[in-house]
Amino acid sequence: MTVVQLREAGQTKAKREATALFDAVGRAAGALANNTVRALGADARAFAIWCMERSVPMFPTDAETLAWFLRES
């Protein structure tokens, strides 16, 4: 694979992972306030972008990665 193909594959995987997270938030939306759902979605998008920029997998994540994200946010 070329560098471009690897980058595109990584972006596609990150998009799939973000979509899975957004779907989970959507399924829980009936049990949550609208502002909570919006905040969770915004947090998930920020984490997905952060992971993609650093070539870090969004799923599964570990405590170190989450702490790194929180320190930089």
SEMINU-400935 format. One record per atom (N, C-alpha, C): x, y, z; residue in one letter. Coordinates in steps of 0.02 Angstrom, whole numbers, plus 32768, in hexadecimal, padded with zeros to 4 digits. Each point is the difference from the previous one (the first is absolute). Layout:
<rs>
XYZA
...
</rs>
This chain:
<rs>
802A7FC58000M
7FD6803B8000M
802C803E8000M
7FE680337FDET
8024803F8001T
7FEE80278040T
80258034800CV
7FF3802A803BV
7FB9801D7FFBV
7FED80167FC5V
7FBD801C7FF7V
7FCB7FCB800FV
80097FC37FE7Q
7FD07FCA800DQ
7FFC7FF1804BQ
803A7FFF8022L
80007FF48048L
7FDB80378025L
800D803F7FECR
7FDE80388020R
7FB57FFB7FF5R
7FEB7FF27FC2E
7FB97FFA7FF2E
7FE07FC68026E
80247FC88005A
7FE67FC78026A
7FF78013804AA
80308024801BG
7FFC80168046G
7FC68030800BG
7FF6802D7FD1Q
7FC8802F8005Q
7FBE7FDC7FFBQ
7FFD7FCE7FD3T
7FC27FD97FF9T
7FF27FDB8040T
80337FE2801FK
7FF67FDC803EK
7FE980308037K
801F803A8004A
7FED80318033A
7FB880167FF6A
7FED80097FC1K
7FBA80147FF2K
7FD07FCA8015K
80127FC07FF3R
7FD57FC88015R
7FFA7FFE804BR
8038800B8023E
7FFF7FFF8049E
7FD78039801BE
8008803C7FE4A
7FD980398016A
7FB67FF57FF4A
7FF07FE47FC6T
7FBA7FF17FF0T
7FE27FCF8032T
80277FCE8013A
7FE87FCF8031A
7FF280228043A
802B802D8013L
7FF68025803FL
7FC3802D7FFCL
7FF980237FC8F
7FC6802C7FF7F
7FBF7FD88000F
80017FC47FE2D
7FC67FD57FFFD
7FEE7FEB8048D
80327FF08027A
7FF37FEC8046A
7FE2803A8027A
8019803C7FF4V
7FE5803B8021V
7FB7800A7FEAV
7FF47FF57FBFG
7FBD80087FE6G
7FCF7FCF801FG
80167FC2800AR
7FD57FCE801FR
7FF080138048R
802F80208022A
7FF580148046A
7FDB80428005A
7FF680227FC8A
7FE480438001A
7FBC80048021A
7FD87FCC7FFAG
7FBE8002801FG
80038003804CG
80387FEB801CA
800780008049A
8026803D8019A
8016802B7FD2L
802A80398014L
7FE180417FE9L
801180358022A
7FEA80437FECA
802280147FBFA
7FDE80297FD8N
801C80147FBFN
804480218007N
800A802A8032N
804180208009N
80367FCE8010N
7FEF7FCB8025T
80307FCC8010T
80157FDB7FC0T
7FCF7FF07FD6V
800E7FDE7FC1V
802D802B7FD4V
7FF180417FFCR
802A802E7FD8R
80478003801CR
800680048042A
80428004801FA
80287FBF7FF4A
7FDF7FC78007L
80227FC07FF3L
80177FFC7FB7L
7FD680167FD3G
801280007FB9G
803C802D7FF2G
7FFF803B801EA
8038802E7FF6A
80417FE4801DA
7FFB7FE1803BD
803B7FE1801ED
801A7FC67FD5D
7FD27FD87FE6A
80147FC87FD6A
802280187FC0A
7FE580357FE1R
801F801B7FC4R
8045801B800FR
800780248038A
8042801B8012A
80327FC8800BA
7FEA7FCA8022F
802D7FC8800CF
80127FDC7FBFF
7FD07FF87FD4A
800C7FDF7FBFA
803480287FD7A
7FF780417FFEI
8030802B7FDBI
80447FFD8020I
800380048042W
803F7FFD8024W
80247FBE7FF1W
7FDC7FC98003C
801D7FBF7FF2C
801A7FFC7FB8C
7FD880197FD1M
80147FFD7FBAM
804080297FF4M
8004803A801FE
803A802C7FF7E
80407FE0801BE
7FF97FD48031R
803A7FE1801FR
80097FB77FEDR
7FD77FE97FD1S
80027FBA7FE9S
7FFA7FCF803BS
7FD28011802EV
7FF27FD7803AV
7FBB7FE17FF6V
7FF97FBF800BP
7FBE7FE27FF6P
7FCE801B8034P
7FC5800F7FE8M
7FCB8019802DM
7FE47FC7802AM
7FFA7FC67FE2F
7FE77FC48023F
80317FC87FF5F
80107FD7802EP
7FF3800D8047P
803380348019P
7FEC8027802FT
802E8031801DT
80147FE78045T
8036801C8018D
80167FED8043D
8005803E802BD
800D7FF7803FA
80028038802FA
803680337FEEA
80397FE87FE8E
8036802D7FEEE
7FEC802E7FC6E
7FE07FE37FCDT
7FEB80287FC7T
7FCC80338015T
7FD07FEC8028L
7FCC802D8017L
801F8038802BL
802F7FF0802BA
802180338029A
802780317FD3A
80207FE67FCCW
8026802A7FD1W
7FD080317FDEW
7FC67FE67FE9F
7FCD802A7FE1F
7FE980378030F
7FF07FEC803DL
7FE780318031L
803380358012L
80407FEC8004R
80358031800ER
800580347FC9R
7FF67FEA7FC1E
8008802D7FC7E
7FC180287FF1E
7FC97FEC801DS
7FC080217FF0S
7FF4803C802CS
</rs>
